[in-house]
Amino acid sequence: MVKLVLASPIAVATQGQREIDVEFEGTLGQLFDLLTNMYGRQFQQRIFEGNGSLKRFVNVYINGEDARYLNGLETPVPRDATIDLLPAIAGG
Amino acid sequence: MGYVRGLRCRECGAEYPPTRLSVCEQCFGPLEVAYEISAVRESFRREALASRPRDLWRYRELLPVFDESARVDLQPGFTPLRRGRNLEEVLDLQEVWIKDDTVNPTYSFKDRPVAVAVAKAREWGLPAVGCASTGNLAAATAAAAAKARLPCYVFAPASLEPTKLLLPRIYGATLVPVDGTYDDANRVALLTADARGWGFVNINLRPYYAEGSKTLVFETWEQLGFDLPDVILTPLGSGLLLTSVDKGLRELRELGEIDGAGPRLVGTQPDGCAPIVRGFESPDGRPRPVRKPETIAESLAIGDPASGFEAIEIMRRTRGFGDAPSDAEILEGQKLLAQTEGVFSEPAGGTTIATLRRARADGRIDRDERVVLFITGNGLKAPGIWKDAFPPLAPVPPTLAAVDAYLGGTRHG
């Protein structure tokens, strides 16, 4: 089971749901495809730029590692991984 | 709501009432406080400022606290602006000023943004406050929370200088020493604040927190006789100080208090963690995140700076620049400031001095430019970096002969 945790500002993309458990195997990009199926185009438009890249105001972490330091959307998501979607505008 | 109009997204321009939003609901971009400038203009007058308290609340019209009783009475701000005549001589400059924020209540500029953020936490009746910190913010938040009688939770890298981990605990905060970088601490702090409903000053109170820092430029303007320098040098961690300074200048311009192009804004980071400076140097203007910062300038060791894009845009727009000296240059910068002007800064200040020195050497700053240096933290918080440069000395026997032998032939006059 993959566990998604969305910070409350980001949860507008998932109709307010902040914790989502899904049976899933694949890449981070494929996981977001699944979420787009679950939550509609609203999710895609909130999280992605028009060119398909992640918005720079959303940080994605796979088991605590920033996806940008891994392989971005191509990163394989381990079974039982925790994925955090957090606002990039924080800290300092 | 006083003089506050609301919150405005710096990215997409969406506007909101001044509530507990931390980022834009439309694009997740950064929010800033917008003011009713025409109302501010009525009472924010030069002659009125003179008789006000000598702390940051003297600029109250442009600080988003509605309930005066919510303020925490630690009196941060209105720190000295010192003329650096010895530094001028060494670096061949006509006019240098040191904005000395090493003397704030907890010895860094962070007392400014915390004053506003903790006041908002009190206004909203939040049960606890906290922060993610590279060191200085931890002490500032903990001290303000103590005075406000609020529980406080600070998240910081466990590897910080011991003094920076000690201070928040002395002020009574709960320290969470995170086994990782600042960015790791920031991530878990964000998750914790979100899950528990606490007010973390630089996370979910960030739009208000940012407002406190701009008082550095208001004070500079007032202390220079309602005038501005040609260049402002400031260290960059997340970039938020620079964006706040730029906002303060924008507000002074909207009020009609200043005109012209305004100061060049120069940002400096250590070479071992320079995501914003490297972005400034790149054609695309995108920050270059640093996974594992390696520098003695711990307070600037933010690998993924939240305000990096904006800071780069501001440095370019104001004809400033970014610069990244080495740790060795930073230590030399700290020594130079201490030994010419009697101001002992932490490495962030040494970074600023090092950049000034480098910019004089290669002409990025001209001799006749009036320069203000923001010296944002006190050197006593980071003593550990000096053990090689200043090793312990062997005790000298208390006799004149021993002292003569120790001093050798040194004569003065």
Boltz contact constraints between the chains, C-beta under 6 A:
constraints:
  - contact:
      token1: [A, 7]
      token2: [B, 194]
      max_distance: 6.0
  - contact:
      token1: [A, 8]
      token2: [B, 194]
      max_distance: 6.0
  - contact:
      token1: [A, 9]
      token2: [B, 23]
      max_distance: 6.0
  - contact:
      token1: [A, 12]
      token2: [B, 25]
      max_distance: 6.0
  - contact:
      token1: [A, 57]
      token2: [B, 28]
      max_distance: 6.0
  - contact:
      token1: [A, 57]
      token2: [B, 29]
      max_distance: 6.0
  - contact:
      token1: [A, 58]
      token2: [B, 28]
      max_distance: 6.0
  - contact:
      token1: [A, 69]
      token2: [B, 291]
      max_distance: 6.0
  - contact:
      token1: [A, 86]
      token2: [B, 190]
      max_distance: 6.0
  - contact:
      token1: [A, 87]
      token2: [B, 23]
      max_distance: 6.0
  - contact:
      token1: [A, 87]
      token2: [B, 28]
      max_distance: 6.0
  - contact:
      token1: [A, 89]
      token2: [B, 23]
      max_distance: 6.0
  - contact:
      token1: [A, 89]
      token2: [B, 30]
      max_distance: 6.0
  - contact:
      token1: [A, 89]
      token2: [B, 306]
      max_distance: 6.0
  - contact:
      token1: [A, 90]
      token2: [B, 190]
      max_distance: 6.0
  - contact:
      token1: [A, 90]
      token2: [B, 203]
      max_distance: 6.0
  - contact:
      token1: [A, 90]
      token2: [B, 306]
      max_distance: 6.0
  - contact:
      token1: [A, 91]
      token2: [B, 132]
      max_distance: 6.0
  - contact:
      token1: [A, 91]
      token2: [B, 186]
      max_distance: 6.0
  - contact:
      token1: [A, 91]
      token2: [B, 202]
      max_distance: 6.0
  - contact:
      token1: [A, 91]
      token2: [B, 238]
      max_distance: 6.0
  - contact:
      token1: [A, 91]
      token2: [B, 306]
      max_distance: 6.0
  - contact:
      token1: [A, 92]
      token2: [B, 202]
      max_distance: 6.0
  - contact:
      token1: [A, 92]
      token2: [B, 237]
      max_distance: 6.0
  - contact:
      token1: [A, 92]
      token2: [B, 238]
      max_distance: 6.0
  - contact:
      token1: [A, 92]
      token2: [B, 240]
      max_distance: 6.0
  - contact:
      token1: [A, 92]
      token2: [B, 306]
      max_distance: 6.0
